């Protein structure tokens, strides 16, 4: 059977894959996109977008909790979990169809099915074979499997976003972003929440002091956090699930209505038959060069969560997709620059960060100024009755450049973008400090965060 020929075949219809299509279609290239599930991928359908709807409900519950500080009398709130899930589903239901219309307007042929390499320059999907001048791996990520006896009893974020019954108790195995974000929503909705993390610190890639602030706030709202844990097994007992683990040298057991895999996500590439495509990889990580091309097959490009060198974040996936698209059109001349790319853990309040942690900055060897502020006593924090308001800004002494900024609370999910902008475009700490900000705002506190009143 003869192969259908395309200039570009994109494996995956999420943010990264869609990001590729703009440049290549403007250049007049023929494009096929293969997606096994819903267009949009994880973020809008099963990840950040629907999750934020639940987080918004958690934020509302937090505001109600603090209402008494403002002398507002309220009764105990009750969250209708089933109705919240229905609201979430209703808000995202049109996303795949909307994206399908966008791909039609761009004249991208969307093919439903599972893509597999047939050769270094061809892809098989169902009964079709597609031959391409360029192949883009943009297949996203999936929950990291855990080698624990009884792991099949765990649910993932997919089920959290679909189950219309609020569990009375939940155990998260893994102390990453998923566990903390959903854990905060569950706890504020009235569930009993426990997080079990194997490493000594929750969110191990984040600044240790920032994580300590978030851990304390998590415990304040009733979440039990245990780090340095080794989970031995998960069993179903009398309608509940029992998790047996070792903590502080002692075997313990906890029961819950749900056990959630909160161990993060890995690249979704194991079903692609990378060997047939001559795509070098190791332990599920594709080897890429500085321009996001496969080091062994220059016809293959990688973007989004399948890239092993960048954070698995939706805006980064779109950014990498655009770079891949331009490299396909113009040749391999563009490389991603991840400096200044901010991230947030959407707990309530959130933990937000950009750049280096303090430990990483000190490892670089340059002299640094580290500005740490507990802002709970500041007028702005007191005005809004914040329960945690904390910042850390790391400045390189020799250049006055921002190396990293970390926030818990205090609208940090917005302020962090100011510091990311400064890092990307070389704005100094002095220039940030001396800027005039609207007052009274959390941003107007930036001059105090940098040690200038």
KOLBANU-957068 format. One line per 4 residues: their letters; for each residue x, y negated, z of C-alpha. Coordinates in nm, 2 decimals, always signed. Each point is the difference from the previous one (the first is absolute). Example, Ala and Ser with C-alpha at 12.3 -4.5 7.8 and 13.67 -1.06 7.14 Angstrom:
<rs>
AS	+1.23 +0.45 +0.78; +0.14 -0.34 -0.07 .
</rs>
This chain:
<rs>
XXXX	+0.00 +0.00 +0.00; +0.14 -0.34 -0.10; +0.07 -0.26 +0.27; -0.17 -0.33 +0.03 .
XXXX	+0.26 -0.28 -0.02; +0.01 -0.31 +0.22; +0.26 -0.26 +0.07; -0.07 +0.03 +0.38 .
XXXX	-0.16 +0.27 +0.20; -0.07 -0.10 +0.37; -0.05 +0.27 +0.26; -0.23 -0.15 +0.26 .
XXXX	-0.27 -0.27 -0.01; +0.08 -0.18 +0.32; +0.15 -0.35 +0.06; +0.34 +0.10 -0.14 .
XXXX	-0.13 +0.16 -0.32; -0.25 -0.28 -0.06; +0.29 -0.25 +0.06; +0.19 +0.15 -0.29 .
XXXX	-0.28 -0.05 -0.25; +0.01 -0.38 -0.02; +0.34 -0.04 -0.16; -0.01 +0.30 -0.23 .
XXXX	-0.35 -0.08 -0.14; +0.10 -0.36 -0.06; +0.29 +0.14 -0.20; -0.25 +0.20 -0.21 .
XXXX	+0.11 +0.34 +0.13; -0.24 +0.30 +0.00; -0.07 +0.12 +0.35; -0.16 +0.31 +0.17 .
XXXX	-0.06 +0.01 +0.37; -0.06 +0.34 +0.17; -0.18 -0.01 +0.34; -0.12 +0.31 +0.19 .
XXXX	-0.23 -0.18 +0.24; -0.14 -0.35 +0.00; +0.15 -0.30 -0.18; +0.16 -0.23 +0.25 .
XXXX	+0.17 +0.28 +0.19; +0.04 +0.01 +0.37; +0.00 -0.36 +0.11; -0.35 -0.12 -0.12 .
XXXX	-0.17 +0.34 +0.02; +0.14 +0.18 +0.30; +0.25 -0.23 +0.16; +0.07 -0.37 +0.08 .
XXXX	-0.32 -0.15 -0.14; -0.26 +0.23 +0.18; +0.22 +0.02 +0.30; +0.00 -0.38 +0.04 .
XXXX	-0.38 +0.01 +0.02; +0.03 +0.21 +0.31; +0.28 -0.22 +0.13; -0.23 -0.30 -0.04 .
XXXX	-0.26 +0.17 +0.22; +0.28 +0.06 +0.26; +0.09 -0.36 -0.02; -0.36 -0.10 +0.07 .
XXXX	-0.01 +0.23 +0.30; +0.32 -0.16 +0.13; -0.15 -0.35 -0.04; -0.31 +0.12 +0.20 .
XXXX	+0.23 +0.14 +0.27; +0.16 -0.35 +0.04; -0.32 -0.19 -0.02; -0.02 -0.05 +0.38 .
XXXX	+0.32 -0.21 -0.01; -0.19 -0.25 -0.21; -0.29 +0.02 +0.25; -0.22 +0.19 -0.24 .
XXXX	-0.22 +0.26 +0.17; -0.04 +0.32 -0.21; -0.12 +0.35 +0.07; +0.19 +0.31 -0.07 .
XXXX	+0.03 +0.04 -0.38; -0.09 +0.33 -0.17; +0.14 +0.08 -0.34; -0.22 +0.19 -0.24 .
XXXX	+0.28 +0.21 -0.15; -0.22 +0.17 -0.27; -0.12 -0.34 -0.12; +0.36 -0.13 +0.00 .
XXXX	+0.11 +0.29 -0.22; -0.30 -0.07 -0.23; +0.11 -0.36 -0.02; +0.35 +0.10 -0.08 .
XXXX	-0.11 +0.24 -0.28; -0.24 -0.26 -0.14; +0.27 -0.27 -0.02; +0.25 +0.23 -0.20 .
XXXX	-0.24 +0.20 -0.21; +0.03 -0.21 -0.31; +0.38 -0.02 -0.01; +0.08 +0.30 -0.23 .
XXXX	-0.27 -0.10 -0.25; +0.13 -0.36 +0.00; +0.35 +0.11 -0.06; -0.12 +0.23 -0.28 .
XXXX	-0.15 -0.30 -0.17; +0.32 -0.19 +0.04; +0.20 +0.29 -0.16; -0.25 +0.01 -0.29 .
XXXX	+0.05 -0.37 -0.06; +0.37 +0.06 +0.00; -0.05 +0.29 -0.25; +0.16 +0.24 +0.24 .
XXXX	-0.12 +0.36 -0.05; -0.08 +0.14 +0.34; +0.01 +0.38 +0.02; -0.14 +0.19 +0.29 .
XXXX	+0.21 +0.30 +0.11; +0.32 +0.12 +0.16; +0.32 -0.10 -0.19; +0.29 +0.24 -0.03 .
XXXX	+0.33 -0.04 -0.19; +0.01 +0.22 -0.31; +0.35 -0.13 -0.10; +0.22 -0.31 +0.06 .
XXXX	-0.22 -0.21 -0.22; -0.34 +0.17 +0.01; -0.28 +0.05 +0.25; -0.27 +0.27 +0.01 .
XXXX	-0.34 -0.09 +0.14; -0.28 +0.26 -0.03; +0.01 +0.13 -0.36; +0.18 -0.31 -0.13 .
XXXX	+0.37 -0.07 -0.05; +0.11 -0.37 +0.00; +0.33 -0.09 -0.15; +0.15 -0.34 +0.12 .
XXXX	+0.29 -0.24 -0.06; -0.03 -0.09 +0.37; -0.16 +0.19 +0.29; -0.08 -0.17 +0.33 .
XXXX	-0.03 +0.19 +0.33; -0.25 -0.20 +0.21; -0.17 +0.29 +0.18; +0.00 -0.16 +0.34 .
XXXX	+0.02 +0.19 +0.33; -0.18 +0.25 +0.21; +0.00 +0.08 +0.38; +0.32 +0.16 +0.12 .
XXXX	-0.06 +0.37 +0.08; +0.10 +0.11 +0.34; +0.15 +0.34 +0.07; -0.21 +0.06 +0.31 .
XXXX	-0.19 +0.32 +0.07; -0.37 -0.10 -0.03; +0.08 -0.31 -0.22; -0.30 +0.09 -0.21 .
XXXX	-0.22 -0.12 +0.28; +0.12 -0.36 -0.05; -0.19 -0.26 -0.20; +0.16 -0.30 -0.19 .
XXXX	-0.10 -0.36 -0.05; -0.22 +0.12 -0.28; -0.24 +0.17 +0.25; +0.02 -0.29 +0.24 .
XXXX	-0.13 -0.23 -0.27; -0.28 +0.24 -0.09; -0.13 +0.16 +0.32; -0.31 -0.17 +0.12 .
XXXX	+0.02 +0.12 +0.36; +0.23 -0.17 +0.25; +0.20 +0.27 +0.18; +0.01 -0.02 +0.37 .
XXXX	+0.38 +0.07 +0.02; +0.28 +0.00 -0.26; +0.36 +0.11 +0.01; +0.24 -0.14 -0.26 .
XXXX	+0.31 +0.21 -0.08; +0.25 -0.26 -0.11; +0.04 -0.36 +0.12; +0.01 -0.18 -0.34 .
XXXX	-0.21 -0.27 -0.16; -0.31 +0.23 -0.05; -0.01 +0.11 +0.36; +0.03 -0.35 +0.14 .
XXXX	-0.24 -0.17 -0.23; -0.28 +0.26 +0.02; +0.08 +0.06 +0.37; -0.08 -0.36 +0.08 .
XXXX	-0.33 +0.02 -0.19; -0.09 +0.33 +0.17; +0.09 -0.13 +0.35; -0.19 -0.32 -0.04 .
XXXX	-0.30 +0.19 -0.12; +0.01 +0.21 +0.32; +0.19 +0.31 -0.10; +0.27 +0.15 +0.23 .
XXXX	+0.33 -0.02 -0.20; +0.34 +0.16 +0.04; +0.30 -0.04 -0.22; +0.28 +0.26 +0.00 .
XXXX	+0.33 -0.11 -0.17; +0.30 +0.22 -0.04; +0.26 -0.29 +0.00; +0.08 -0.22 +0.30 .
XXXX	-0.18 -0.30 -0.16; -0.33 -0.05 -0.17; +0.04 -0.16 -0.35; +0.37 +0.09 -0.01 .
XXXX	+0.08 -0.22 -0.29; -0.13 -0.32 +0.18; +0.18 -0.22 +0.25; +0.02 +0.18 +0.33 .
XXXX	-0.11 -0.31 +0.21; -0.29 -0.07 -0.23; -0.11 +0.36 +0.03; +0.02 -0.01 +0.38 .
XXXX	-0.24 -0.30 -0.01; -0.25 +0.19 -0.21; +0.04 +0.32 +0.21; -0.09 -0.20 +0.31 .
XXXX	-0.30 -0.15 -0.17; -0.11 +0.34 -0.12; +0.02 +0.14 +0.35; -0.19 -0.30 +0.13 .
XXXX	-0.30 +0.09 -0.21; +0.02 +0.36 +0.12; +0.21 +0.19 -0.25; +0.24 +0.26 +0.15 .
XXXX	+0.34 -0.01 -0.17; +0.25 +0.28 +0.04; +0.33 -0.01 -0.18; +0.28 +0.26 -0.03 .
XXXX	-0.27 +0.26 -0.04; +0.03 +0.34 -0.17; -0.33 +0.14 -0.11; -0.01 +0.38 +0.02 .
XXXX	-0.34 +0.10 -0.13; -0.36 -0.11 -0.06; -0.29 +0.23 +0.08; -0.37 -0.01 -0.02 .
XXXX	-0.16 +0.08 +0.33; -0.37 -0.02 +0.08; -0.08 -0.26 -0.26; +0.30 -0.22 +0.09 .
XXXX	+0.36 +0.00 -0.11; +0.28 +0.06 +0.24; +0.35 -0.14 -0.07; +0.28 +0.16 +0.19 .
XXXX	+0.32 -0.20 +0.02; +0.32 -0.06 +0.20; +0.06 -0.33 +0.16; +0.27 -0.09 +0.25 .
XXXX	+0.10 +0.36 +0.00; -0.34 +0.13 +0.10; -0.26 +0.18 -0.21; -0.33 -0.17 +0.01 .
XXXX	-0.34 +0.03 -0.18; -0.27 -0.25 -0.09; -0.34 +0.06 -0.15; -0.18 -0.23 -0.25 .
XXXX	-0.29 -0.01 -0.24; +0.24 -0.09 -0.29; +0.37 +0.04 -0.06; +0.14 -0.23 -0.27 .
XXXX	+0.32 +0.03 -0.20; +0.16 -0.33 +0.06; +0.35 +0.10 -0.12; +0.00 -0.24 -0.30 .
XXXX	+0.00 +0.07 -0.37; +0.24 +0.15 -0.26; +0.03 -0.04 -0.38; -0.27 +0.20 -0.19 .
XXXX	+0.24 +0.15 -0.26; +0.01 +0.37 +0.09; -0.25 +0.11 -0.27; +0.16 -0.18 -0.29 .
XXXX	+0.26 +0.27 -0.09; +0.28 -0.26 +0.01; +0.24 +0.27 -0.12; -0.17 +0.03 -0.33 .
XXXX	+0.03 -0.38 -0.03; +0.37 +0.01 +0.08; -0.08 -0.24 +0.29; +0.26 +0.03 +0.28 .
XXXX	-0.14 +0.02 +0.35; +0.08 +0.13 +0.34; -0.25 +0.08 +0.28; -0.28 -0.17 -0.18 .
XXXX	+0.19 -0.32 -0.07; +0.07 -0.09 -0.36; +0.35 -0.15 -0.06; -0.04 -0.34 -0.17 .
XXXX	+0.25 -0.27 -0.11; -0.02 -0.37 +0.07; -0.26 -0.05 -0.27; -0.23 +0.27 +0.13 .
XXXX	+0.09 +0.25 -0.27; +0.07 +0.37 +0.06; +0.38 +0.05 +0.02; -0.03 +0.32 -0.21 .
XXXX	-0.26 -0.10 -0.25; +0.00 -0.36 -0.11; -0.34 +0.04 -0.17; -0.16 +0.04 +0.35 .
XXXX	-0.07 -0.30 +0.22; -0.13 +0.01 +0.36; -0.21 -0.25 +0.20; -0.21 -0.02 +0.31 .
XXXX	-0.01 +0.25 +0.28; +0.20 +0.25 -0.21; +0.31 -0.23 +0.02; +0.22 +0.13 +0.28 .
XXXX	+0.18 -0.33 +0.08; -0.29 -0.23 +0.08; -0.28 -0.03 +0.25; -0.33 +0.17 -0.09 .
XXXX	-0.20 -0.32 -0.02; -0.27 -0.10 -0.25; +0.15 -0.34 -0.11; +0.34 +0.16 -0.04 .
XXXX	-0.15 +0.26 -0.23; -0.16 -0.27 -0.22; +0.33 -0.19 +0.00; +0.20 +0.31 -0.10 .
XXXX	-0.26 +0.08 -0.27; +0.05 -0.34 -0.15; +0.38 +0.05 +0.00; -0.03 +0.34 -0.17 .
XXXX	-0.23 -0.15 -0.26; +0.24 -0.28 -0.08; +0.29 +0.24 -0.01; -0.19 +0.22 -0.25 .
XXXX	-0.06 -0.30 -0.22; +0.33 -0.18 +0.03; +0.24 +0.27 +0.09; +0.14 +0.10 +0.35 .
XXXX	+0.09 -0.35 +0.12; -0.22 -0.07 +0.31; +0.06 +0.14 +0.35; -0.23 -0.04 +0.30 .
XXXX	+0.10 -0.24 +0.27; -0.16 +0.11 +0.33; +0.14 -0.29 +0.21; -0.28 -0.21 +0.14 .
XXXX	-0.27 +0.26 -0.04; -0.22 +0.00 +0.31; -0.20 +0.28 +0.16; -0.26 +0.02 +0.27 .
XXXX	-0.13 +0.28 +0.22; -0.37 -0.09 +0.03; -0.06 +0.07 +0.36; -0.19 -0.26 +0.20 .
XXXX	+0.21 -0.21 +0.05; +0.23 +0.09 -0.29; +0.37 +0.06 -0.01; +0.16 -0.18 -0.30 .
XXXX	+0.35 +0.00 -0.13; +0.23 -0.11 -0.27; +0.37 +0.06 -0.06; +0.24 +0.17 +0.25 .
XXXX	-0.06 +0.12 +0.35; +0.23 -0.14 +0.26; +0.19 +0.33 +0.02; +0.05 +0.00 -0.38 .
XXXX	+0.11 -0.36 -0.01; +0.26 +0.06 +0.27; +0.13 +0.30 -0.18; +0.08 -0.22 -0.30 .
XXXX	+0.27 -0.16 +0.21; -0.10 -0.37 -0.05; -0.05 -0.22 +0.30; -0.38 -0.06 +0.05 .
XXXX	-0.23 -0.21 +0.21; -0.29 +0.20 +0.13; -0.30 -0.22 +0.10; -0.24 +0.21 +0.22 .
XXXX	-0.32 -0.16 +0.13; -0.28 +0.13 +0.22; -0.26 -0.25 -0.10; -0.29 +0.11 +0.23 .
XXXX	+0.04 -0.32 +0.21; +0.01 -0.22 -0.31; -0.30 -0.23 -0.05; -0.10 +0.16 -0.33 .
XXXX	+0.01 +0.35 +0.15; -0.20 -0.11 +0.30; -0.25 -0.18 -0.21; -0.09 +0.32 -0.19 .
XXXX	+0.04 +0.22 +0.31; +0.26 +0.22 -0.17; +0.09 +0.32 +0.18; +0.34 +0.02 -0.16 .
XXXX	+0.19 -0.28 -0.18; +0.36 +0.07 -0.08; +0.26 -0.09 -0.26; +0.37 +0.08 -0.08 .
XXXX	+0.18 -0.19 -0.28; +0.36 +0.10 -0.09; +0.22 -0.27 -0.16; +0.35 +0.05 -0.15 .
XXXX	+0.22 -0.26 +0.17; +0.24 -0.06 -0.29; -0.27 -0.07 -0.26; -0.31 -0.10 +0.21 .
XXXX	-0.19 +0.25 -0.21; -0.29 +0.21 +0.14; +0.10 +0.37 +0.02; -0.32 +0.13 +0.16 .
XXXX	-0.32 -0.11 +0.17; -0.23 +0.21 +0.21; -0.34 -0.09 +0.16; -0.26 +0.17 +0.22 .
XXXX	-0.32 -0.21 +0.01; +0.00 -0.38 -0.05; -0.13 +0.04 -0.36; +0.33 +0.17 -0.08 .
XXXX	-0.15 +0.17 -0.31; -0.02 -0.35 -0.15; +0.31 -0.16 +0.14; +0.22 +0.28 -0.11 .
XXXX	-0.06 -0.11 -0.36; +0.16 -0.34 +0.07; +0.32 +0.18 +0.11; -0.01 +0.23 -0.29 .
XXXX	-0.02 -0.29 -0.24; +0.29 -0.16 +0.18; +0.21 +0.31 -0.03; -0.07 +0.05 -0.37 .
XXXX	+0.07 -0.36 -0.10; +0.28 -0.09 +0.24; -0.19 -0.24 +0.22; +0.20 -0.04 +0.32 .
XXXX	-0.12 +0.03 +0.36; +0.06 -0.37 +0.05; -0.22 -0.09 -0.30; -0.28 +0.23 +0.13 .
XXXX	+0.03 -0.15 +0.34; +0.00 -0.36 -0.12; -0.30 +0.05 -0.23; -0.32 -0.17 +0.11 .
XXXX	-0.29 +0.24 +0.05; -0.37 -0.06 +0.05; -0.09 -0.03 +0.36; -0.13 +0.17 +0.21 .
XXXX	+0.08 +0.32 -0.18; +0.20 +0.31 +0.08; +0.24 -0.11 -0.28; +0.07 -0.33 +0.19 .
XXXX	+0.17 +0.22 +0.26; +0.27 +0.10 -0.24; +0.23 -0.28 +0.11; -0.03 +0.13 +0.36 .
XXXX	+0.07 +0.36 -0.12; +0.33 -0.12 -0.15; +0.10 -0.17 +0.32; -0.10 -0.36 -0.06 .
X	-0.28 -0.17 +0.19 .
</rs>
